[in-house]
C-alpha cells in the first residue's frame, strides 16, 4: 500500500495517507454527526456536531498512526528499517524492509501496536471520566469516550489470531518459538486468517440477508481482505521456502563478457558478433576494476544508429546503483535485500565477477527450486542491436 499524500516524518519514518482514507473518513464523520453525538447531546447544533465529528475522526486516525508507530519504533530497535507508514481505507500499514530474524523480535514488533492502542484506550477513558465531573456540559467528554471505545476495539480486533492482523503475527511467533519452523508458524497464522475471515463474511451475510443491515457489508469487506491477504502471505512463505533451496550460482548467467569503459556500444556489438547474449554486462576500467554495469533495458530509448559514438561508461549504471551478491548465497536471503532491482552483479568469495542475475533468472528459480543436482545456466537470449 503506497501513499498518495505525504504528511512528513516521525522518528525518521515517512508518514503518508492513501486516497482511500477519504472514503472511510467521510463515512465515520457522517456516522458520528448524524448518530452518536446527537444521541449524547440532543440539543447539539448540526454544525457543532459536524465539527466535533471531524475532530474525533482526525484523532482516531492519529490513534491508528500511533498504533503503527508502536510497531515501527520496536522494529527499528531490532535493526529493521521502516520504509514508511501509510494510512488507508482499512487502517494503517507499516512497511518493513525485511522480516524479523527471530521469533522474539517478531513477537515484540507484533505486540507493540495493540499495546499502544490499549494504552490510548485507558488514557482516553481516564480523561473522559475526569471531564465528565466538570460542573457544566461539554463535548470533550463525548469525544474522549469515542476515542476510548474505538482504541479498545482496535486493540481487540488486532489481537485476533489471524494473519495479517497483529494477533496472527503473535500466533506465528509463538508457533515459531515452539517448533523452530517459520513455515509451520506462517501456516498457523494464515489458516487462522482464512477461518476468521470466513466468519466475518458469514456474519456480514447474516446481517444483510436476515436482518437487512447493510452496514454489515463492511464486516464482509474486512473478512474478504483478511482472507486474501492471508492467502498471499501463505504463498509468499511457500515461495521463500522454495527459494531457500536455490543458490544464486544455480540460476545466474555465468561468465558474462566484460565491456571496457572506453568502448562505444558499436565496439561492444562487434566484440559480441552483433548479438547481445546477456541482459547486462560488467564494465571494467583501465586498471581492471569493475566500475559499473551496462543494462540492455536502459538502452531501449537509444537509436542504434548512434551507437558508434555512445561510450559504454556514459550509459552504464555506476556501482552505487548496482546490487552485488555472492554466488553462494540462497535466493531467499538475496531477494529481500535488493535495493535497486533489475540486474545484479554476482561475485565469488574473492570478489571476482562470475555472473549476472536478472528478474528473468529469479523467476526461473521457482521452476528449479526442488532440483538437487546442479542446474544448468539459463539459455542465451540473442538480441541484435540492429533488430
C-alpha positions in Angstrom: 0.0 0.0 0.0 1.6 3.3 -1.2 0.9 6.8 0.0 -0.9 9.4 -2.2 -0.1 12.3 0.1 2.9 12.8 2.4 2.4 14.0 5.9 6.1 14.3 6.8 8.2 12.1 9.2 8.0 10.8 12.7 11.0 9.1 14.3 12.6 9.3 10.9 9.8 7.3 9.3 7.9 8.7 6.3 4.2 9.1 7.0 1.6 9.3 4.3 -2.1 8.7 3.5 -3.7 6.9 0.7 -6.6 8.5 -1.2 -8.9 5.6 0.0 -8.7 7.1 3.5 -11.1 9.8 2.4 -13.9 7.3 1.9 -13.8 5.9 5.5 -13.2 9.5 6.9 -16.4 10.7 5.2 -18.4 7.6 6.4 -17.1 7.9 10.0 -17.8 11.7 10.1 -21.4 11.2 8.9 -22.0 8.3 11.4 -20.8 10.5 14.3 -22.5 13.7 13.2 -25.9 12.1 12.4 -25.9 9.4 15.1 -23.6 9.3 18.1 -23.2 12.9 19.1 -26.9 13.9 18.6 -27.8 10.9 20.8 -25.3 12.0 23.5 -26.2 15.7 23.2 -29.8 16.0 21.9 -29.6 19.8 21.8 -26.4 20.0 19.8 -26.4 22.2 16.8 -25.8 20.3 13.5 -22.8 22.4 12.6 -21.3 21.7 16.0 -21.9 18.0 15.6 -20.0 18.1 12.3 -17.1 20.0 13.7 -16.6 17.7 16.7 -17.1 14.7 14.4 -14.3 15.8 12.2 -12.1 16.4 15.2 -13.0 12.9 16.5 -12.2 11.2 13.2 -8.8 13.1 12.9 -7.9 12.0 16.4 -9.0 8.4 15.6 -6.6 8.4 12.6 -4.0 9.8 14.9 -4.6 6.8 17.1 -4.1 4.4 14.2 -0.9 6.2 13.4 0.3 5.8 17.0 -0.5 2.1 16.7 1.7 1.8 13.6 4.4 3.8 15.1 4.4 1.4 18.0 5.3 -1.4 15.6 7.8 0.7 13.7 9.8 2.0 16.7 10.2 -1.5 18.0 11.2 -2.7 14.6 13.8 0.0 14.3 15.2 -1.1 17.7 15.5 -4.6 16.3 17.6 -3.3 13.4 14.9 -3.3 10.8 14.4 -0.3 8.6 10.9 1.1 8.3 10.3 2.3 4.8 7.1 4.2 5.7 3.7 4.2 7.2 0.5 4.6 5.2 -3.0 5.3 6.5 -5.7 3.9 4.2 -9.2 2.6 3.9 -8.9 -0.3 6.3 -6.5 1.2 8.8 -2.7 1.6 8.7 0.3 -0.3 7.2 3.9 -0.1 8.4 6.2 -1.2 5.6 9.3 -3.0 7.0 12.4 -3.5 4.8 12.7 -7.2 5.9 11.1 -9.8 8.1 12.3 -10.1 11.8 15.2 -12.6 12.1 14.0 -14.2 15.3 10.6 -15.2 16.8 11.2 -13.0 19.8 11.7 -9.9 17.6 8.5 -10.8 15.7 6.6 -11.1 18.9 7.8 -7.8 20.2 7.0 -6.0 17.0 3.6 -7.5 16.7 2.6 -6.9 20.3 3.7 -3.2 20.3 0.8 -1.9 18.2 -2.0 -3.4 20.3 -0.2 -2.3 23.4 -0.2 1.3 22.2 -4.0 1.0 21.5 -4.7 -0.4 24.9 -2.7 2.4 26.5 -4.6 5.0 24.5 -7.9 3.5 25.4 -7.1 3.6 29.1 -5.8 7.1 28.9 -8.8 8.4 27.0 -11.1 6.6 29.5 -9.4 8.3 32.4 -9.7 11.7 30.7 -13.3 11.2 29.8 -14.1 10.4 33.5 -12.3 13.5 34.5 -14.1 15.8 32.1 -17.5 14.3 33.0 -17.0 15.6 36.5 -16.9 19.2 35.3 -19.9 21.3 36.5 -21.1 22.1 33.0 -22.0 20.2 29.9 -19.1 19.8 27.4 -18.5 17.9 24.2 -14.9 16.9 25.1 -16.2 14.0 27.2 -18.1 12.6 24.2 -15.0 12.9 22.0 -12.9 11.2 24.7 -15.4 8.4 25.2 -15.5 7.7 21.5 -11.7 7.6 21.3 -11.5 5.3 24.3 -14.0 2.9 22.8 -12.5 2.8 19.3 -9.0 2.3 20.6 -10.2 -0.6 22.7 -12.0 -2.1 19.8 -8.9 -1.6 17.6 -6.7 -3.5 20.2 -9.2 -6.3 20.5 -9.7 -6.7 16.7 -6.0 -6.7 16.1 -5.1 -9.4 18.5 -7.4 -11.9 16.7 -5.2 -14.9 15.8 -5.3 -14.3 12.1 -2.8 -13.1 9.6 -2.3 -10.3 8.6 -3.6 -9.0 11.9 -1.2 -8.4 14.8 -2.7 -11.4 16.6 -1.7 -13.5 13.6 1.9 -12.3 13.9 1.8 -13.1 17.6 0.5 -16.6 16.9 3.1 -17.0 14.3 6.0 -16.0 16.6 4.7 -18.4 19.3 4.5 -21.3 16.9 7.9 -20.4 15.6 9.4 -20.4 19.1 7.8 -23.8 19.9 8.6 -25.6 16.6 11.6 -23.8 15.2 9.8 -23.8 11.8 8.8 -20.5 10.2 6.8 -22.4 7.6 4.7 -24.0 10.3 4.3 -20.6 12.0 3.1 -19.0 8.8 0.7 -21.9 8.1 -0.9 -21.5 11.6 -1.4 -17.7 11.2 -2.7 -17.9 7.7 -5.1 -20.7 8.5 -6.4 -18.6 11.3 -6.8 -15.7 8.9 -8.9 -17.8 6.5 -11.1 -19.1 9.3 -11.7 -15.7 10.9 -12.1 -14.0 7.6 -14.8 -16.6 6.6 -16.6 -16.0 9.9 -16.6 -12.2 9.2 -18.1 -12.8 5.8 -20.7 -15.2 7.2 -21.7 -12.7 9.9 -22.0 -10.0 7.3 -24.2 -12.2 5.1 -26.4 -12.9 8.1 -26.8 -9.2 9.0 -27.5 -8.2 5.4 -29.8 -11.1 4.3 -31.6 -11.8 7.6 -31.5 -8.5 9.5 -31.4 -6.2 6.5 -28.4 -4.3 7.9 -26.4 -3.0 5.0 -23.6 -1.8 7.3 -22.8 -5.5 7.8 -21.3 -5.4 4.3 -18.4 -3.5 5.9 -17.7 -6.5 8.1 -17.7 -8.7 4.9 -15.3 -6.4 3.2 -12.9 -6.7 6.1 -13.3 -10.5 6.1 -12.5 -10.7 2.4 -9.4 -8.5 2.9 -8.2 -10.9 5.7 -8.7 -14.0 3.6 -7.0 -12.5 0.5 -4.0 -11.2 2.5 -3.6 -14.4 4.5 -3.6 -16.4 1.2 -0.9 -14.1 -0.3 1.2 -14.5 2.9 1.0 -18.2 2.7 2.0 -18.2 -1.0 4.9 -15.8 -0.2 6.1 -18.2 2.6 5.9 -21.2 0.2 7.9 -19.2 -2.3 10.5 -18.2 0.2 10.9 -21.8 1.3 11.5 -22.8 -2.3 14.0 -20.0 -2.9 16.0 -21.2 0.1 16.8 -24.3 -1.8 18.3 -22.4 -4.8 21.6 -20.6 -4.8 22.4 -17.6 -6.9 25.0 -19.7 -8.7 22.4 -22.1 -9.9 20.3 -19.6 -11.8 22.7 -16.8 -12.7 24.1 -16.2 -16.2 27.7 -17.2 -15.8 30.8 -15.6 -17.1 29.3 -12.5 -18.8 31.5 -10.7 -21.4 33.1 -7.7 -19.8 32.9 -4.3 -21.5 35.8 -1.9 -21.3 34.8 1.6 -20.1 36.5 3.2 -23.2 34.4 1.2 -25.7 31.4 2.5 -27.6 28.3 0.5 -28.0 29.3 -0.2 -31.5 32.7 -1.6 -30.3 30.9 -3.9 -27.9 28.4 -5.0 -30.5 31.3 -6.0 -32.8 33.1 -7.8 -30.0 30.0 -9.9 -29.3 29.5 -10.7 -33.0 26.4 -8.4 -33.4 24.3 -10.1 -30.7 24.0 -9.4 -27.0 23.7 -12.8 -25.3 23.3 -11.3 -21.8 20.9 -8.8 -20.5 23.7 -7.0 -18.6 27.5 -6.6 -18.8 30.0 -5.6 -16.2 32.1 -2.6 -17.2 35.8 -2.6 -16.4 38.1 0.4 -16.1 41.7 0.6 -17.4 43.1 -0.6 -14.0 41.0 -3.8 -14.1 38.3 -2.8 -11.6 34.6 -3.3 -12.3 33.2 0.3 -12.2 29.6 -0.2 -13.4 27.2 -2.4 -15.3 25.6 -1.8 -18.7 22.0 -2.9 -18.7 20.3 -3.5 -22.0 16.9 -2.5 -20.7 18.4 1.0 -20.1 19.2 1.3 -23.8 15.7 0.9 -25.3 15.4 4.7 -25.9 18.6 4.8 -28.0 18.7 4.9 -31.8 21.0 2.0 -32.8 22.5 4.4 -35.5 24.0 6.5 -32.6 25.8 3.5 -31.1 29.1 4.2 -32.8 29.7 7.3 -30.6 27.9 6.3 -27.4 30.5 5.3 -24.8 29.7 2.3 -22.6 30.7 4.1 -19.4 28.4 7.0 -20.2 25.4 4.7 -20.3 26.4 2.2 -17.6 24.9 2.2 -14.1 27.6 3.2 -11.6 28.4 0.7 -8.8 26.4 2.6 -6.2 23.3 1.7 -8.3 24.2 -2.0 -8.7 23.4 -4.7 -6.3 26.3 -7.1 -5.7 25.7 -10.6 -4.2 27.8 -13.7 -3.5 27.2 -16.6 -5.8 27.0 -19.0 -2.8 24.0 -17.2 -1.2 20.5 -18.6 -1.4 17.9 -16.5 -3.2 15.6 -16.3 -0.1 18.4 -14.3 1.5 19.2 -12.2 -1.5 15.9 -11.1 -2.9 14.7 -9.1 0.2 18.0 -7.2 0.3 18.0 -5.9 -3.2 18.0 -2.1 -3.3 17.9 -1.3 -7.0 16.1 -4.1 -8.6 16.9 -5.0 -12.2 20.2 -6.6 -12.9 22.5 -7.9 -10.2 26.3 -8.4 -10.3 27.4 -11.8 -8.9 30.8 -12.3 -7.4 32.7 -15.2 -5.7 34.3 -15.2 -2.3 37.3 -13.4 -3.6 35.3 -10.6 -5.2 35.8 -11.8 -8.8 32.8 -11.3 -11.1 31.3 -14.7 -12.0 27.9 -13.8 -13.4 24.9 -11.6 -13.6 21.4 -12.2 -12.3 18.2 -10.5 -13.6 14.4 -10.7 -13.0 14.1 -13.5 -15.6 16.6 -15.6 -13.7 14.9 -15.1 -10.4 11.7 -16.1 -11.9 13.3 -19.3 -13.2 14.3 -20.1 -9.7 10.8 -21.1 -8.8 10.9 -23.7 -11.5 14.1 -25.3 -10.3 13.6 -24.9 -6.6 13.2 -28.6 -5.9 16.2 -29.7 -8.0 19.1 -31.3 -6.0 21.7 -31.6 -8.8 23.4 -28.5 -10.3 21.0 -26.6 -12.5 22.3 -25.7 -16.0 22.6 -22.0 -16.8 19.7 -20.2 -18.5 19.7 -20.4 -22.3 21.2 -17.4 -24.1 18.7 -14.8 -25.4 20.2 -13.5 -28.6 19.4 -9.8 -29.2 20.6 -8.0 -32.3 21.3 -4.3 -31.9 20.0 -3.7 -35.4 16.7 -5.5 -35.0 
